Amino acid sequence: MEDVVKFIFGIAGNVIALFLFLSPVPTFWRIIRRRSTEDFSGVPYNMTLLNCLLSAWYGLPFVSPNNMLVSTINGAGAAIEAVYVVIFLVFASSRRTRLRMAGLASAVAAVFAAVALVSMLALHTEKRKLLCGIAATVCSICMYGSPLSIMRLVVKTKSVEYMPFLLSLAVFLCGTSWFVYGLLGRDPFVAIPNGCGSFLGAVQLILYAIYRNSGASKQAGAGKQHSGGGGGDDDDVEMASDVKGSNKVAHDVGGAGREDLMV
């Protein structure tokens, strides 16, 4: 019975994780249409690619038995992230951006190759699982920690404009599903990072509940003040500056696309 429940949670984790992997598609469709990466950051996609590669390797039978569901979703995620990285390289907004992305992609390939080769040639059984598990866990925790910047922005601005509810809910459900999967499989390398992800997803939902109406109230107040006609040119300049700053922050914190929160 325990194996059946574990399998169900693993399938649920696969479905939700696939949704998260595909969530940046509108961003990349925009990049393709405009033939430019604009101010979007490609760093999160390289880091997510590394996370998926390490997690997929960890789930393989000769590294960690009975974890094929971990390999399947992270293998799919690695393929999707690789496409994102290639698009970023093709449509990079500048030569400097392209070189930086190429360097990051090379570093990702080097780190993964090092872990894979050492685990296969120098280590066996439990030591192999330990090395790959630690590498995957560290990378996963870093990925799950990436939304801290957006949560800080929510608290600072008292607005959930840049933290969509459905994505926050998906992060929570994905982390919880894999956390339970890891517990049932008695696998700390799956349970620990996804327990962190489940906790951070819950914090996002709590922040959403607290600030979901604050942004609307703020905009209503601003609209009322604007209609009162007391602004003047200086206020218009200040508002334009605020909007420009907000958009830049949105690019910076939105680049990760939430798909980087996997096993």
Backbone as CSV, one residue per row, in Angstrom:
resi,resn,N_x,N_y,N_z,CA_x,CA_y,CA_z,C_x,C_y,C_z
1,MET,0.830,-1.207,0.000,0.000,0.000,0.000,0.874,1.270,0.000
2,GLU,1.965,1.217,0.770,2.856,2.368,0.858,3.465,2.688,-0.493
3,ASP,3.813,1.642,-1.261,4.389,1.857,-2.589,3.377,2.493,-3.541
4,VAL,2.109,2.112,-3.393,1.057,2.680,-4.243,0.888,4.169,-3.956
5,VAL,0.861,4.521,-2.663,0.718,5.925,-2.267,1.924,6.734,-2.744
6,LYS,3.108,6.152,-2.607,4.329,6.821,-3.078,4.251,7.067,-4.570
7,PHE,3.777,6.063,-5.319,3.655,6.201,-6.767,2.671,7.314,-7.135
8,ILE,1.551,7.395,-6.413,0.541,8.425,-6.685,1.117,9.820,-6.459
9,PHE,1.831,9.992,-5.355,2.434,11.294,-5.073,3.525,11.618,-6.103
10,GLY,4.238,10.598,-6.565,5.251,10.817,-7.596,4.642,11.266,-8.912
11,ILE,3.524,10.651,-9.298,2.830,11.052,-10.525,2.305,12.480,-10.394
12,ALA,1.720,12.793,-9.220,1.224,14.157,-8.984,2.369,15.167,-9.076
13,GLY,3.500,14.802,-8.489,4.669,15.683,-8.563,5.146,15.883,-9.988
14,ASN,5.086,14.824,-10.807,5.480,14.933,-12.218,4.589,15.903,-12.980
15,VAL,3.275,15.785,-12.770,2.315,16.626,-13.498,2.488,18.098,-13.122
16,ILE,2.570,18.372,-11.812,2.695,19.763,-11.349,4.042,20.347,-11.768
17,ALA,5.099,19.538,-11.658,6.425,20.019,-12.044,6.485,20.350,-13.533
18,LEU,5.805,19.545,-14.368,5.784,19.828,-15.805,5.108,21.175,-16.077
19,PHE,4.037,21.458,-15.340,3.372,22.765,-15.471,4.339,23.892,-15.127
20,LEU,5.120,23.713,-14.073,6.077,24.740,-13.671,7.193,24.898,-14.705
21,PHE,7.646,23.783,-15.272,8.684,23.859,-16.303,8.208,24.642,-17.521
22,LEU,6.933,24.498,-17.856,6.390,25.131,-19.056,5.886,26.547,-18.807
23,SER,5.865,26.986,-17.560,5.311,28.310,-17.246,6.044,29.471,-17.928
24,PRO,7.357,29.382,-18.233,8.008,30.516,-18.918,7.759,30.567,-20.425
25,VAL,6.954,29.655,-20.983,6.753,29.641,-22.431,6.297,30.997,-22.976
26,PRO,5.341,31.700,-22.329,4.959,33.028,-22.841,6.136,33.999,-22.907
27,THR,7.031,33.926,-21.919,8.213,34.797,-21.928,9.082,34.512,-23.138
28,PHE,9.307,33.234,-23.430,10.179,32.888,-24.551,9.488,33.103,-25.897
29,TRP,8.175,33.003,-25.925,7.458,33.335,-27.152,7.616,34.819,-27.437
30,ARG,7.595,35.633,-26.392,7.831,37.076,-26.551,9.254,37.337,-27.053
31,ILE,10.233,36.613,-26.503,11.624,36.777,-26.940,11.765,36.428,-28.419
32,ILE,11.118,35.349,-28.836,11.209,34.923,-30.241,10.542,35.947,-31.149
33,ARG,9.378,36.432,-30.753,8.663,37.408,-31.582,9.460,38.700,-31.732
34,ARG,10.062,39.157,-30.638,10.813,40.414,-30.670,12.283,40.215,-31.058
35,ARG,12.670,38.948,-31.149,14.042,38.602,-31.533,15.075,39.280,-30.622
36,SER,14.740,39.341,-29.348,15.641,39.946,-28.358,15.266,39.455,-26.967
37,THR,16.280,39.213,-26.134,16.022,38.815,-24.743,15.743,40.013,-23.850
38,GLU,15.882,41.212,-24.399,15.612,42.454,-23.658,16.370,42.447,-22.326
39,ASP,15.643,42.713,-21.210,16.293,42.766,-19.899,16.129,41.473,-19.095
40,PHE,15.576,40.437,-19.727,15.388,39.179,-19.006,16.742,38.550,-18.687
41,SER,16.804,37.891,-17.539,18.036,37.231,-17.118,18.005,35.762,-17.515
42,GLY,19.119,35.286,-18.046,19.200,33.878,-18.421,19.813,33.001,-17.346
43,VAL,20.279,33.608,-16.261,20.933,32.839,-15.190,20.014,31.772,-14.600
44,PRO,18.748,32.106,-14.261,17.891,31.081,-13.649,17.706,29.840,-14.507
45,TYR,17.686,30.007,-15.826,17.464,28.859,-16.707,18.679,27.943,-16.751
46,ASN,19.869,28.518,-16.696,21.077,27.696,-16.597,21.131,26.948,-15.271
47,MET,20.782,27.638,-14.189,20.805,26.995,-12.870,19.755,25.893,-12.782
48,THR,18.592,26.137,-13.361,17.547,25.112,-13.359,17.959,23.924,-14.206
49,LEU,18.657,24.187,-15.309,19.172,23.098,-16.144,20.120,22.216,-15.341
50,LEU,21.023,22.830,-14.580,21.945,22.062,-13.748,21.194,21.255,-12.703
51,ASN,20.197,21.880,-12.077,19.390,21.197,-11.074,18.698,19.971,-11.660
52,CYS,18.113,20.132,-12.844,17.409,19.018,-13.488,18.373,17.900,-13.882
53,LEU,19.539,18.265,-14.403,20.517,17.254,-14.803,20.985,16.423,-13.605
54,LEU,21.312,17.114,-12.510,21.781,16.412,-11.311,20.685,15.537,-10.704
55,SER,19.456,16.067,-10.657,18.348,15.302,-10.076,17.987,14.109,-10.949
56,ALA,18.013,14.298,-12.275,17.726,13.188,-13.184,18.791,12.096,-13.050
57,TRP,20.048,12.504,-12.919,21.138,11.538,-12.734,20.982,10.788,-11.411
58,TYR,20.614,11.530,-10.357,20.429,10.897,-9.048,19.323,9.839,-9.084
59,GLY,18.277,10.076,-9.867,17.153,9.150,-9.887,17.366,7.897,-10.704
60,LEU,18.475,7.809,-11.445,18.732,6.625,-12.275,18.970,5.387,-11.403
61,PRO,18.557,4.208,-11.868,18.631,2.980,-11.048,20.022,2.651,-10.532
62,PHE,21.082,2.912,-11.313,22.427,2.548,-10.853,22.996,3.559,-9.850
63,VAL,22.257,4.655,-9.621,22.649,5.622,-8.598,21.730,5.513,-7.390
64,SER,20.432,5.593,-7.647,19.436,5.558,-6.572,18.264,4.688,-7.008
65,PRO,18.195,3.444,-6.566,17.124,2.530,-6.987,15.728,3.039,-6.602
66,ASN,14.741,2.665,-7.400,13.332,2.964,-7.122,13.009,4.458,-7.135
67,ASN,13.713,5.210,-7.952,13.452,6.648,-8.044,13.292,7.097,-9.496
68,MET,12.750,6.226,-10.342,12.646,6.555,-11.755,11.729,7.746,-12.020
69,LEU,10.730,7.950,-11.160,9.840,9.100,-11.343,10.603,10.418,-11.167
70,VAL,11.646,10.385,-10.352,12.503,11.566,-10.199,13.262,11.820,-11.496
71,SER,13.742,10.747,-12.108,14.495,10.875,-13.361,13.626,11.318,-14.525
72,THR,12.397,10.777,-14.603,11.553,11.093,-15.756,11.227,12.581,-15.825
73,ILE,10.769,13.170,-14.729,10.365,14.575,-14.769,11.577,15.497,-14.900
74,ASN,12.677,15.153,-14.243,13.848,16.017,-14.344,14.550,15.855,-15.689
75,GLY,14.434,14.669,-16.286,14.938,14.506,-17.647,14.159,15.376,-18.616
76,ALA,12.829,15.374,-18.469,11.993,16.243,-19.304,12.311,17.706,-19.030
77,GLY,12.498,18.036,-17.754,12.827,19.411,-17.386,14.152,19.852,-17.974
78,ALA,15.144,18.953,-17.976,16.450,19.285,-18.545,16.331,19.584,-20.037
79,ALA,15.510,18.800,-20.742,15.310,19.035,-22.174,14.647,20.393,-22.414
80,ILE,13.633,20.715,-21.611,12.921,21.993,-21.756,13.854,23.162,-21.450
81,GLU,14.619,23.042,-20.358,15.538,24.123,-19.981,16.637,24.299,-21.023
82,ALA,17.083,23.208,-21.623,18.105,23.306,-22.670,17.576,24.114,-23.858
83,VAL,16.295,23.909,-24.193,15.677,24.695,-25.269,15.647,26.172,-24.891
84,TYR,15.295,26.470,-23.640,15.279,27.865,-23.182,16.665,28.499,-23.318
85,VAL,17.693,27.757,-22.924,19.055,28.286,-22.974,19.472,28.549,-24.423
86,VAL,19.126,27.632,-25.325,19.467,27.814,-26.737,18.766,29.057,-27.298
87,ILE,17.486,29.221,-26.966,16.744,30.409,-27.429,17.421,31.672,-26.908
88,PHE,17.852,31.631,-25.644,18.522,32.792,-25.064,19.821,33.097,-25.800
89,LEU,20.548,32.057,-26.186,21.797,32.261,-26.913,21.549,32.831,-28.309
90,VAL,20.510,32.339,-28.983,20.221,32.769,-30.351,19.745,34.221,-30.384
91,PHE,18.894,34.584,-29.405,18.276,35.911,-29.441,18.842,36.844,-28.368
92,ALA,20.051,36.585,-27.921,20.669,37.453,-26.914,20.689,38.896,-27.399
93,SER,20.366,39.808,-26.495,20.226,41.221,-26.867,21.572,41.898,-27.153
94,SER,22.664,41.276,-26.716,23.980,41.847,-26.979,25.024,40.732,-27.020
95,ARG,26.166,41.057,-27.570,27.265,40.078,-27.635,27.728,39.696,-26.234
96,ARG,27.726,40.654,-25.322,28.125,40.384,-23.942,27.178,39.393,-23.283
97,THR,25.872,39.576,-23.516,24.872,38.656,-22.963,25.068,37.254,-23.510
98,ARG,25.337,37.162,-24.828,25.535,35.848,-25.456,26.774,35.145,-24.887
99,LEU,27.851,35.880,-24.714,29.070,35.289,-24.159,28.860,34.845,-22.716
100,ARG,28.127,35.649,-21.975,27.856,35.286,-20.579,27.021,34.011,-20.500
101,MET,25.997,33.919,-21.349,25.155,32.727,-21.365,25.950,31.505,-21.810
102,ALA,26.807,31.667,-22.802,27.634,30.552,-23.265,28.576,30.086,-22.158
103,GLY,29.130,31.039,-21.407,29.996,30.684,-20.292,29.256,29.936,-19.199
104,LEU,28.052,30.402,-18.882,27.247,29.730,-17.856,26.856,28.323,-18.299
105,ALA,26.456,28.187,-19.570,26.077,26.869,-20.085,27.271,25.911,-20.055
106,SER,28.454,26.429,-20.368,29.668,25.601,-20.312,29.966,25.176,-18.876
107,ALA,29.770,26.083,-17.933,30.002,25.762,-16.521,29.016,24.697,-16.040
108,VAL,27.752,24.816,-16.462,26.742,23.814,-16.103,27.145,22.443,-16.629
109,ALA,27.552,22.398,-17.894,27.969,21.124,-18.495,29.186,20.552,-17.772
110,ALA,30.127,21.409,-17.380,31.344,20.951,-16.706,31.033,20.387,-15.325
111,VAL,30.181,21.070,-14.563,29.828,20.600,-13.216,29.102,19.263,-13.294
112,PHE,28.132,19.177,-14.205,27.387,17.922,-14.325,28.299,16.785,-14.769
113,ALA,29.168,17.053,-15.738,30.083,16.020,-16.222,31.016,15.555,-15.113
114,ALA,31.480,16.496,-14.284,32.378,16.140,-13.180,31.681,15.220,-12.181
115,VAL,30.458,15.597,-11.792,29.705,14.773,-10.828,29.420,13.394,-11.411
116,ALA,28.988,13.356,-12.672,28.645,12.085,-13.305,29.876,11.178,-13.444
117,LEU,30.987,11.742,-13.894,32.190,10.933,-14.100,32.770,10.423,-12.780
118,VAL,32.850,11.293,-11.785,33.380,10.868,-10.479,32.494,9.789,-9.882
119,SER,31.173,9.971,-9.968,30.258,8.991,-9.382,30.345,7.641,-10.077
120,MET,30.624,7.647,-11.383,30.681,6.392,-12.124,32.041,5.714,-12.045
121,LEU,33.121,6.488,-12.078,34.452,5.910,-12.171,35.145,5.715,-10.825
122,ALA,34.813,6.546,-9.842,35.540,6.496,-8.574,34.717,5.979,-7.401
123,LEU,33.401,5.958,-7.536,32.545,5.600,-6.404,31.606,4.461,-6.770
124,HIS,31.113,3.788,-5.740,30.196,2.669,-5.954,29.095,2.689,-4.894
125,THR,27.967,2.104,-5.274,26.800,1.903,-4.391,26.490,3.123,-3.533
126,GLU,26.604,2.987,-2.185,26.152,4.032,-1.276,26.957,5.318,-1.408
127,LYS,28.262,5.214,-1.665,29.080,6.428,-1.822,28.679,7.185,-3.085
128,ARG,28.342,6.443,-4.126,27.880,7.079,-5.361,26.563,7.805,-5.108
129,LYS,25.648,7.145,-4.416,24.358,7.752,-4.100,24.540,8.978,-3.209
130,LEU,25.474,8.904,-2.272,25.714,10.020,-1.350,26.208,11.250,-2.105
131,LEU,27.206,11.076,-2.984,27.738,12.215,-3.735,26.664,12.853,-4.607
132,CYS,25.979,12.039,-5.402,24.960,12.563,-6.314,23.792,13.169,-5.545
133,GLY,23.435,12.553,-4.416,22.333,13.066,-3.607,22.652,14.418,-2.995
134,ILE,23.875,14.562,-2.477,24.276,15.846,-1.885,24.306,16.937,-2.957
135,ALA,24.866,16.619,-4.123,24.936,17.604,-5.208,23.538,18.042,-5.643
136,ALA,22.629,17.071,-5.800,21.268,17.397,-6.218,20.527,18.181,-5.136
137,THR,20.749,17.817,-3.871,20.064,18.489,-2.765,20.491,19.944,-2.639
138,VAL,21.794,20.193,-2.704,22.302,21.570,-2.597,21.740,22.431,-3.717
139,CYS,21.747,21.891,-4.935,21.247,22.646,-6.081,19.740,22.884,-5.961
140,SER,19.003,21.892,-5.488,17.550,22.031,-5.340,17.192,23.066,-4.290
141,ILE,17.923,23.063,-3.176,17.649,24.048,-2.120,17.921,25.458,-2.639
142,CYS,18.988,25.608,-3.423,19.267,26.925,-4.024,18.133,27.349,-4.947
143,MET,17.600,26.400,-5.713,16.498,26.721,-6.607,15.251,27.109,-5.836
144,TYR,14.961,26.364,-4.772,13.787,26.673,-3.963,13.948,28.001,-3.229
145,GLY,15.188,28.408,-2.990,15.418,29.675,-2.295,15.319,30.879,-3.207
146,SER,15.267,30.652,-4.529,15.242,31.785,-5.472,14.030,32.694,-5.328
147,PRO,12.839,32.207,-4.902,11.698,33.121,-4.748,11.805,34.053,-3.550
148,LEU,12.865,33.939,-2.757,12.993,34.832,-1.596,12.996,36.295,-2.030
149,SER,13.585,36.578,-3.198,13.631,37.959,-3.681,12.232,38.487,-3.987
150,ILE,11.395,37.637,-4.601,10.044,38.087,-4.928,9.211,38.231,-3.662
151,MET,9.446,37.374,-2.669,8.714,37.499,-1.407,9.106,38.781,-0.684
152,ARG,10.388,39.123,-0.748,10.851,40.372,-0.152,10.200,41.562,-0.858
153,LEU,10.052,41.461,-2.182,9.410,42.524,-2.946,7.946,42.668,-2.553
154,VAL,7.265,41.550,-2.325,5.858,41.586,-1.911,5.712,42.309,-0.579
155,VAL,6.580,41.977,0.382,6.518,42.620,1.692,6.842,44.113,1.581
156,LYS,7.809,44.441,0.739,8.242,45.837,0.597,7.165,46.693,-0.066
157,THR,6.562,46.167,-1.126,5.574,46.941,-1.881,4.148,46.709,-1.393
158,LYS,3.974,45.677,-0.546,2.638,45.295,-0.070,1.698,45.011,-1.246
159,SER,2.269,44.385,-2.269,1.503,44.035,-3.463,1.939,42.667,-3.966
160,VAL,0.971,41.864,-4.439,1.280,40.529,-4.972,1.273,40.537,-6.503
161,GLU,1.482,41.713,-7.107,1.426,41.855,-8.558,2.389,40.911,-9.262
162,TYR,3.574,40.724,-8.695,4.592,39.901,-9.344,4.700,38.502,-8.734
163,MET,3.662,38.082,-7.991,3.641,36.741,-7.403,2.268,36.123,-7.658
164,PRO,2.034,35.598,-8.875,0.726,35.040,-9.230,0.323,33.900,-8.299
165,PHE,-0.954,33.886,-7.947,-1.456,32.896,-6.990,-1.284,31.468,-7.496
166,LEU,-1.656,31.221,-8.759,-1.625,29.849,-9.269,-0.210,29.278,-9.268
167,LEU,0.781,30.103,-9.592,2.156,29.622,-9.580,2.623,29.351,-8.153
168,SER,2.240,30.215,-7.216,2.603,29.990,-5.807,1.958,28.705,-5.299
169,LEU,0.697,28.485,-5.675,0.009,27.257,-5.276,0.692,26.036,-5.885
170,ALA,1.093,26.136,-7.161,1.763,25.017,-7.825,3.097,24.703,-7.166
171,VAL,3.827,25.743,-6.749,5.096,25.532,-6.047,4.864,24.766,-4.755
172,PHE,3.839,25.175,-4.017,3.517,24.504,-2.752,3.118,23.046,-2.980
173,LEU,2.246,22.806,-3.959,1.775,21.442,-4.228,2.900,20.557,-4.747
174,CYS,3.762,21.129,-5.591,4.888,20.363,-6.137,5.857,19.964,-5.027
175,GLY,6.223,20.939,-4.196,7.131,20.649,-3.088,6.551,19.635,-2.125
176,THR,5.255,19.771,-1.830,4.600,18.854,-0.895,4.544,17.443,-1.457
177,SER,4.197,17.320,-2.738,4.106,15.998,-3.373,5.444,15.262,-3.317
178,TRP,6.513,15.958,-3.685,7.825,15.314,-3.667,8.350,15.115,-2.254
179,PHE,7.951,15.967,-1.332,8.333,15.786,0.070,7.737,14.489,0.618
180,VAL,6.443,14.280,0.358,5.789,13.036,0.801,6.402,11.839,0.091
181,TYR,6.673,11.989,-1.210,7.319,10.913,-1.983,8.652,10.533,-1.344
182,GLY,9.443,11.534,-0.964,10.731,11.268,-0.331,10.591,10.623,1.039
183,LEU,9.592,11.061,1.800,9.367,10.461,3.117,8.970,8.989,2.988
184,LEU,8.050,8.702,2.083,7.597,7.325,1.905,8.719,6.429,1.388
185,GLY,9.602,7.003,0.589,10.735,6.240,0.075,11.936,6.267,0.986
186,ARG,11.784,6.959,2.150,12.877,7.097,3.121,14.151,7.606,2.448
187,ASP,13.959,8.643,1.630,15.062,9.218,0.864,15.248,10.681,1.279
188,PRO,16.213,10.961,2.137,16.406,12.344,2.600,16.813,13.306,1.490
189,PHE,17.446,12.773,0.417,17.891,13.640,-0.670,16.724,14.136,-1.532
190,VAL,15.572,13.511,-1.403,14.353,13.997,-2.051,13.491,14.756,-1.046
191,ALA,13.397,14.236,0.177,12.511,14.831,1.175,12.988,16.196,1.667
192,ILE,14.278,16.331,1.947,14.783,17.578,2.559,14.611,18.800,1.648
193,PRO,15.110,18.781,0.406,14.941,19.988,-0.424,13.489,20.302,-0.726
194,ASN,12.677,19.250,-0.913,11.277,19.501,-1.238,10.461,19.880,-0.007
195,GLY,10.946,19.478,1.171,10.334,19.995,2.399,10.552,21.494,2.493
196,CYS,11.764,21.936,2.147,12.051,23.383,2.096,11.158,24.071,1.070
197,GLY,10.985,23.430,-0.083,10.143,24.004,-1.131,8.693,24.106,-0.701
198,SER,8.199,23.075,-0.011,6.820,23.098,0.489,6.628,24.230,1.495
199,PHE,7.615,24.416,2.375,7.546,25.488,3.373,7.534,26.861,2.708
200,LEU,8.446,27.072,1.741,8.513,28.367,1.066,7.259,28.618,0.227
201,GLY,6.699,27.556,-0.353,5.445,27.705,-1.089,4.313,28.111,-0.164
202,ALA,4.294,27.525,1.049,3.271,27.897,2.025,3.429,29.355,2.446
203,VAL,4.687,29.807,2.603,4.932,31.208,2.959,4.415,32.135,1.858
204,GLN,4.623,31.751,0.598,4.112,32.553,-0.515,2.593,32.664,-0.452
205,LEU,1.923,31.552,-0.149,0.459,31.574,-0.068,-0.014,32.448,1.100
206,ILE,0.716,32.403,2.213,0.372,33.250,3.359,0.535,34.725,3.000
207,LEU,1.645,35.047,2.326,1.866,36.432,1.895,0.771,36.875,0.930
208,TYR,0.359,35.967,0.059,-0.706,36.299,-0.884,-1.998,36.612,-0.140
209,ALA,-2.304,35.796,0.887,-3.516,36.029,1.665,-3.466,37.371,2.402
210,ILE,-2.274,37.749,2.853,-2.127,38.998,3.612,-2.213,40.222,2.703
211,TYR,-1.552,40.155,1.539,-1.401,41.353,0.712,-2.246,41.341,-0.565
212,ARG,-3.150,40.378,-0.736,-3.875,40.275,-2.001,-4.755,41.496,-2.280
213,ASN,-5.237,42.159,-1.238,-6.090,43.329,-1.443,-5.343,44.652,-1.294
214,SER,-4.116,44.579,-0.797,-3.361,45.810,-0.542,-3.028,46.541,-1.830
215,GLY,-2.626,45.790,-2.861,-2.261,46.408,-4.127,-3.437,47.112,-4.766
216,ALA,-4.633,46.460,-4.697,-5.826,47.065,-5.288,-6.204,48.346,-4.565
217,SER,-6.095,48.323,-3.224,-6.427,49.513,-2.439,-5.468,50.650,-2.758
218,LYS,-4.200,50.289,-2.934,-3.181,51.291,-3.239,-3.449,51.958,-4.589
219,GLN,-3.792,51.106,-5.596,-4.070,51.637,-6.919,-5.322,52.502,-6.920
220,ALA,-6.340,52.078,-6.140,-7.565,52.858,-6.057,-7.294,54.223,-5.448
221,GLY,-6.446,54.237,-4.409,-6.104,55.503,-3.769,-5.325,56.409,-4.705
222,ALA,-4.422,55.807,-5.466,-3.626,56.586,-6.413,-4.508,57.158,-7.514
223,GLY,-5.480,56.331,-7.971,-6.385,56.803,-9.005,-7.252,57.939,-8.523
224,LYS,-7.702,57.849,-7.271,-8.532,58.903,-6.699,-7.744,60.202,-6.588
225,GLN,-6.491,60.088,-6.151,-5.646,61.270,-6.013,-5.376,61.898,-7.372
226,HIS,-5.156,61.031,-8.377,-4.876,61.536,-9.715,-6.092,62.269,-10.280
227,SER,-7.292,61.728,-10.025,-8.499,62.359,-10.531,-8.780,63.672,-9.844
228,GLY,-8.180,63.889,-8.656,-8.375,65.137,-7.940,-7.662,66.288,-8.599
229,GLY,-6.706,66.002,-9.508,-6.067,67.046,-10.301,-5.005,67.822,-9.586
230,GLY,-4.433,67.295,-8.507,-3.429,68.069,-7.775,-2.022,67.659,-8.086
231,GLY,-1.801,66.832,-9.123,-0.492,66.203,-9.333,0.542,67.134,-9.892
232,GLY,0.324,67.617,-11.088,1.334,68.453,-11.716,2.361,67.625,-12.451
233,ASP,3.257,68.318,-13.158,4.254,67.630,-13.979,5.241,66.846,-13.156
234,ASP,5.622,67.359,-11.986,6.609,66.662,-11.160,6.090,65.311,-10.737
235,ASP,4.783,65.240,-10.359,4.210,63.970,-9.945,4.176,62.987,-11.104
236,ASP,3.884,63.509,-12.322,3.853,62.624,-13.484,5.222,62.011,-13.738
237,VAL,6.263,62.835,-13.605,7.626,62.329,-13.797,7.952,61.288,-12.752
238,GLU,7.555,61.552,-11.507,7.848,60.604,-10.424,7.119,59.292,-10.640
239,MET,5.843,59.377,-11.069,5.081,58.152,-11.325,5.703,57.354,-12.460
240,ALA,6.139,58.045,-13.518,6.780,57.344,-14.637,8.049,56.654,-14.186
241,SER,8.803,57.314,-13.301,10.033,56.721,-12.782,9.736,55.486,-11.964
242,ASP,8.648,55.553,-11.153,8.267,54.406,-10.329,7.862,53.219,-11.195
243,VAL,7.088,53.505,-12.261,6.653,52.423,-13.149,7.843,51.767,-13.821
244,LYS,8.795,52.608,-14.283,9.997,52.069,-14.928,10.779,51.201,-13.969
245,GLY,10.915,51.644,-12.717,11.637,50.848,-11.715,10.931,49.553,-11.423
246,SER,9.597,49.605,-11.345,8.831,48.395,-11.068,8.978,47.396,-12.188
247,ASN,8.943,47.903,-13.441,9.097,46.991,-14.570,10.461,46.329,-14.572
248,LYS,11.513,47.075,-14.216,12.859,46.502,-14.161,12.936,45.417,-13.106
249,VAL,12.313,45.674,-11.934,12.287,44.661,-10.885,11.537,43.440,-11.351
250,ALA,10.444,43.657,-12.085,9.659,42.533,-12.592,10.490,41.664,-13.511
251,HIS,11.293,42.304,-14.381,12.171,41.531,-15.259,13.168,40.732,-14.446
252,ASP,13.752,41.380,-13.434,14.798,40.723,-12.656,14.267,39.550,-11.871
253,VAL,13.118,39.731,-11.199,12.607,38.664,-10.349,11.734,37.701,-11.122
254,GLY,11.248,38.112,-12.270,10.378,37.242,-13.059,11.124,36.345,-14.000
255,GLY,12.427,36.555,-14.125,13.195,35.758,-15.077,13.209,34.293,-14.751
256,ALA,13.120,33.964,-13.465,13.190,32.578,-13.065,11.983,31.795,-13.524
257,GLY,10.852,32.437,-13.666,9.681,31.793,-14.234,9.058,30.729,-13.371
258,ARG,9.519,30.495,-12.175,9.009,29.499,-11.231,9.248,28.061,-11.645
259,GLU,9.727,27.831,-12.853,9.934,26.442,-13.247,11.132,25.846,-12.585
260,ASP,11.973,26.731,-11.863,13.204,26.265,-11.292,13.022,25.716,-9.906
261,LEU,11.800,25.270,-9.596,11.537,24.816,-8.244,11.198,23.339,-8.250
262,MET,12.122,22.544,-8.627,11.843,21.129,-8.814,12.520,20.251,-7.782
263,VAL,12.445,18.940,-8.057,13.069,17.965,-7.177,14.579,18.198,-7.105
